[in-house]
C-alpha cells in the first residue's frame, strides 16, 4: 500500500499561493529528500501535511495510510502515524519534557484504541530512545527545550520521534543549526528509528550534508511551488555543485 500520495496539491497562506500543483508518492521503506531555494514551498509542504493553522488547501488531494489526510485534524493525523519535525522547535516553560512526551504518546495510543503506557513502561522506552540520541535523561526532566542549544533541541525532537514511532516522519530542515557532531548523531538517530520496511521519511533540506548520513532513495527539486525534477542521491550532489537554477 502507498503510504503517502500527494496529487496536484495547491495551498495558500493568506491570499498568497505557495504550492502550485505539487505531486509526490511515498511508499513504505523509502526515504525521500526535497531540496530547493528559499521561498520554494518546502516548509509549507510540511505544514500543510501536518495541518498547521493558517495554511489553506485550494486544490488537489493527499492520501495517507489510505485516508483523506485533509479531512483529519492535526491530532488525528499524528495518531494515524504522521510526525512533523520543526526547523525551530518551540520552548514550553513550566512543562517537563518527559511528562510532555508521555502525555503525547498516551494521547496517540488512546486515539488508536491502545492501552496507555504505565510510568515504568514509559521511562524504559524514553531511556532507550534518549540513548540512541546520546541524551541524558536528566535533560528530559527539564522544561521542554528551555535552555537547550540548537543541537540539543533537534536531538530531543528525534527522541520524541522515537517515542511516538510514526509511520511517516516529515523532517523540516533538521540539519539547521547543527554542528558536525550533532548532525551525525541526528542522522544516526533517524536511521535507527525510521529506516524500516513499514516506515518512510520525507527530509526537507537546503543542503547535501544531512544526506551524507541519511541516504535518500529519491531526491526532488521543489521550485515555484511544484516539483520540477526528481532523481536519485546523485541529484543532491549535482545541486550542491551547480546550484538550483542550473538543475531546475
N, C-alpha and C positions, 0 to 999 in steps of 0.2 A: 504494500500500500504506500502511495506517495504520502510523505509526511506534511509537506507544505507546497501548495500550488497557488502562486500569485498570477493572476491573469489581467493584464491591461489596467493595473491599479493606477488610479488618479486621486490625488489628495491635495488639499489646500490648507494654508494657515491664514486665517482671516480671509481676505479677498485674493491672496496671492497663491496661484497654483505652483506646487513644488514637484509633485510626482505627476508625470505626464504620459503614462502608459507603460508602467514597469511590469514585466513578466519574468517569473522565475519559478523553477520547480526544484525542490529539495527532497531527496529520498533518504530513508534511514541508512545510517552508516557513512554519510557523506559530510565533508567539510567544504563549505563554500566561503570565498572571500569576496567582498565588494570593496572596490577601490575607486577613487575619483577625486576631483578637485573640490575645494571648498564651495558650498552652495549647490552641490550637485543633487542633494536629496538623500544622502547616505543616512544621516541621523533621523531624518523624517521617516525613512523606511522603517527603522526600528521602532520609533514612537508610534507610528500608525499600527504596526503589528501588535505592539504591546497594549494599545488602547489608551494612550496618553490624551487627556482632555486638550482641546484647542486645535486638534488636527481633524479636518473634515474630509471624509472619503466622498469623492464626487463621481466616481465611476470605477468599473472593474469589479473583481471578486477575489477573495482569499479563502482557501480551504485549508484547515489544519486538522490533522487526525480525522479527516472525513467530515468535519463540521464547518459551517459557515463562520469563520472567525469574526467577521464584522458584526455578527448578531450576539456576540458574547461580551459580557462585562470584563474589565481587566482581571478581576479575581477569578472569574470562570476560565479565562484563557490560561492563567497561571496554574489552576487546578488541573486543567487538561494536559499540562506539560510544557508550557511555554515560559522561558526565562529571558528577561531583558536585563543585560548588564549596562550600566550607565557610564558615559565618559567621565562624568563628575559625580560620584556617589555622594549623597547628601549626609549631613550630620544631623543626629536627633538627640539633643541634650536630654539627660534625665532618663533615658531608656537604655537598659542594659542590652548589649549586643546579643548575649547568649539567650536572654529572655525573648528578645525580638525574633531571633531565629527559631526558637521553639514555638512561639505563637504562630509564625508564618508557616512552619512545617505542619503543625497540627491543623491549622485552618485549611490547608490544601488537602490533607488526609481526610478531614471531615467532608470536604467537597466531593471527594471520590468515594465516600462511604466506608473509609478505613478507620480503624481504631487509632486514637492519638498515642503519641509516644509517651511513655512514663518518664519521670525525671531521670532515672538511671539509664534508660534506653537512649534518651536524647543526648545526655552527656557523653556516653560512649561513642555515639555517632559524631558528635561535634569534635571530640578529641581526634578521632580518626581523620576527619576531613581537614581539620586545622593542621594536623601533622603533614598532610600532603602539600600544604602551602607554607610549611615551616613557620607557623604562627603559634605562639604560646597561648594557652587557654586563658591566662591572666588578661591578655589583651581583649578577649571576647567578653570579659566581665565589665569592661569599661562601657560608657555610653556609646551609642552607635556612631562610629567614625570620628568621634570628638578627640582631637589631638593626634589623629593618625596622619602620617605622611601620605603623600600621593600613592606611593608603592604599597603602603600598608592598607590603604582604602581598597585598592584593587585586589590585593590578596584576600582581604576579608570578604570581598564580594564573591571571589572564587570559592571561598569556604561556604558562603551562603548557597551558591550554585550546587556545590557538592551535597549539601544537606537536603535541598529541595529536589534534587535528582530529576531534572527536566528531560523531556524528550527532545526539545529543540532549544538551544541556547543562542540568543541573538546578542552578540557582544559588541557594543558600540565603542570603538577606539579604546579597547582595554589596554593597549600599549601606551596611551597618552600619559606622560609624566613619569614613566618608569625608567629607572636606571638599568644597567646591564644585568645585574643580579636579579632584580625584581622581575624583569622581563623574562628571564629564563625560568624563574620559579613559577610565574603565572602561566607560561607556556606549558611547562611540565604538568601543572595542575589541570589545565584544560584537557590535555591529552589523557591524564589519568581518569578524569571524571566523565568526559564526554566522548572519547573515541571508543565507540561500541557499535555493534551491528544494528541496534534498535534506536540509536540516537543520532542527532545531527547538530552541526554548528554553522551559524552564519556570522562570520567575522567582518566587521566594518572597520576599515583602517585606511590611513593615508599611505602607509609605508610597508616596505618589504620585511622589515626587521622582525615583526611578530611571526611572520610566515616561515622564518628560519626554524622556529621551534614548533609551530603548529602547521604542519604541512597540509595545504589545501588540495582537494581533488579538482576544484574548479575555481577560477578567478574571473570576476566580472568587472567591467569598467562601467561605472554609472556617471552619466553626464547629461545635463539638461533634463533631469527627471526620468530618465529611462536607461536601460542597459544597452550600451552601444557596441560592446564587444565582449566575447567570452572566450576562455581558453583554459589551458592547464596551468600548473605552477610557473611555467616559463613566462607566462604573460606578466606576472608580477615583476620579474627581473627586467623584462622589456620596459615596463612602466618606470622602473627605478632608473634605467639608463637613459630613456628618451623623453620622459615626461608624459603627461596625459594628452597634450594636444597632438603629439605625433602619432599616438596609438589610436586615439578616439577619432 
